[in-house]
Each structure stands twice: as structure tokens, then as C-alpha cells.
Amino acid sequence: MKEINIKEMKFNPFTLIGNEWMLVTAGNERTGCNTMTASWGHLGCLWGSNDPTAVIYLRPSRYTKQFVDATDRFTLCVMDKSFKKSMTYLGTVSGRDENKVEKAGLTPVFEDDTTYFAEAKLVFVCKKLYASELKEDGFLYDSIIEKNYPLRDYHTMYVGKIEKVLVRDDEYLG
Ligand SMILES: Cc1cc2nc3c(=O)[nH]c(=O)nc-3n(C[C@H](O)[C@H](O)[C@H](O)COP(=O)(O)O)c2cc1C
């Protein structure tokens, strides 16, 4: 993997997150790691000097959330098409019940006190800046709650500063 400048990237964040999905991973060599599939999130600029940031949303039940909460960083990995079935698996089964990383044939790379996967084609290494559960009284339309939170298990929103972008080839370079 090689590190690139985020400003030189070319990609569509809507199809990247919404269609290709990403793996949210946290933990380190000492704590172990866990990963899950995510298709909700944002990439953009916030705070600092329009710092590059990623926002992810994790429900309280996710085992991955424990790793994100316990450490300072998380990573977002984009995988190529051949991993689509594995990503469905990683987004359906919990790491509490199975060794998902091993079963999906992923190779953890422990770096910067976090974890990404050697098989990824694109990795964002993010430092947590903000974490807060979405509040019921913040929703302006009850229909959003009824549709997405029948159990009132509101996501925690995490804003991470993108510290590093790693790519396997030139696909994301303009
Ligand atoms: C395509 C897809 C997208 C998902 N997006 C999210 C998401 O953005 N946030 C979330 O909390 N769960 C999301 N999930 C569900 C988790 O990936 C799933 O519950 C997973 O099994 C959690 O694993 P864990 O308990 O090992 O963390 C998604 C699942 C799939 C299949």
C-alpha cells in the first residue's frame, strides 16, 4: 500500500459508501480487532483548516463499537468486488460469535495503534474527534425514527479526522 495526498483523490463518495460499502475496523495488536460492514457515513471537511473528516454511525449492539470506543482510531477499508460476499457476511454475523476476520480471509495490518486489512484497495486511517449518540429530540420527523429505530437503538455518530489515505494502485488518483 502507498500513502497518497487526499486532495489528489478522485472518487464518488455516494457510490463508494452506499454501493461499494466499507469495513469499519478498530482495535490493535494488543486488544485484538473487530470489523463490520457499513454503508452509512460521510466524507467531507470539518474543523481545523477544513480538515478531511469521515463520519460513521454505529448502533449500540455492534461489537465493533466496543473497539472503536476503546481506542483512539478506526479505519475505513474499501474492498474490491471479489469481497462483496465477504462484506455481506461481515455485515450480518457478529465478531462476538465468530472469528469473522479469519473466516473472511482478511489479513490484519496493525499500524498507528489501529487495524486495516492488507487486501483493501483503499484505506482511510481516522483519529476519533467526536462521538455522540443521536438524540431522539433531534429528529425533526418522527417517520425517520419509526422507519430506522423501532427499537430506539440510536446510532452513535463518530467524526474521525482522516490522518492517512492508503491505496493499492492508482484507481483513486485523478
Ligand atoms: C451493507 C451493510 C451496511 C451496513 N451498514 C451499517 C452501518 O452503517 N452502521 C451500523 O451500525 N451497522 C451497519 N450494518 C450492520 C453491521 O455490519 C452488522 O450488524 C454486523 O454484523 C456487526 O458486526 P459486529 O457485531 O461484529 O460489529 C450494515 C450491514 C450491511 C450488510
The ligand as an ORCA input file, in Angstrom:
! r2SCAN-3c Opt
* xyz 0 1
  C     -24.437     -3.389      3.554
  C     -24.467     -3.234      5.038
  C     -24.315     -1.975      5.596
  C     -24.333     -1.782      6.995
  N     -24.155     -0.523      7.499
  C     -24.134     -0.345      8.853
  C     -23.872      0.954      9.401
  O     -23.594      1.938      8.688
  N     -23.912      1.071     10.759
  C     -24.181      0.013     11.585
  O     -24.227      0.178     12.824
  N     -24.407     -1.229     11.080
  C     -24.360     -1.432      9.746
  N     -24.535     -2.685      9.229
  C     -24.733     -3.816     10.131
  C     -23.430     -4.389     10.743
  O     -22.423     -4.506      9.760
  C     -23.736     -5.783     11.333
  O     -24.676     -5.662     12.372
  C     -22.507     -6.536     11.784
  O     -22.845     -7.896     11.901
  C     -21.941     -6.034     13.088
  O     -20.845     -6.839     13.413
  P     -20.106     -6.816     14.815
  O     -21.126     -7.162     15.892
  O     -19.027     -7.842     14.674
  O     -19.571     -5.419     14.987
  C     -24.517     -2.900      7.848
  C     -24.664     -4.178      7.280
  C     -24.625     -4.353      5.903
  C     -24.756     -5.741      5.315
*
